[in-house]
Amino acid sequence: MTKTNTPAHVAIIMDGNGRWAQSRGLPRIRGHQKGVERVEEVIQAAPDFGIRYLTLYAFSKENWQRPREEVSFLMDLLARYLDQKLDEMKRNNVIFNTIGHTADLPGPVREKILRNVQETRTNTGLVVTFAFSYSARAEITDACRKIAGRVKAGTLREEDITEQTVADSLYTAGLPDPDLLIRTSGEMRISNFLLWQISYAELYVTDKLWPDFTREEFSRALESYQQRERRFGRTDAAPHAAS
């Protein structure tokens, strides 16, 4: 692929870890471990492909309903990842960011997240945003509460509420909307992810399970994006605008 017409912001629904493991007769946790390797591969590849923002759906609000042992393993895996990858992110000029209800996470994990955010905040390279305990409906609800609070306080007039007001009240305030949304595992649904932000995103669904989503598969997704003509609801093609 070339760096011409590369999406500035790519969001990924990383699906299929459990199925990958089960198809090989392995415990589901082995799929999550393999999935972490793919996370690293994608993060390393993104700057090479000209991507400036990468948002990864790591753990949804609904994921708390999984078996307690699996959730506990995922939290331990996350804690180890945050420890092991901090120095690498600093070396590679990566900015670590999160969205979602991180207050739901165990205390030690929240502390590691805060540390990684603080220690990479002066970097200037790829912005990697992990969605933890994330729900798009909860995000929009929280934004409504925030806006209603401003109106009640008299700092915002009802008639002055615009789409930009809403966007600025979302967890992703300050980030450009995704240009491309990738979903692995062949599932044809959005799964409550970035519902506001992906209004005009191009969609790419692959049958590959997340542990099989290699750098080469990532490149194929980007090549598919580059071959499309984005129209944004108009009959004339709109130019690609990267923020």
Secondary structure, DSSP 8 states (H G I E B T S, - for coil): --STT--SEEEEE---HHHHHHHTT--HHHHHHHHHHHHHHHHHHHHHTT--EEEEEEEEGGGGGS-HHHHHHHHHHHHHHHHHHHHHHHHTT-EEEEES-GGGS-HHHHHHHHHHHHHHTT--S-EEEEEEEE-HHHHHHHHHHHHHHHHHHTSS-GGG--HHHHHHTSTTTTS---SEEEE-TT--S--SSSTTTTTT-EEEE-SS-GGG--HHHHHHHHHHHHT----TTSSS-------
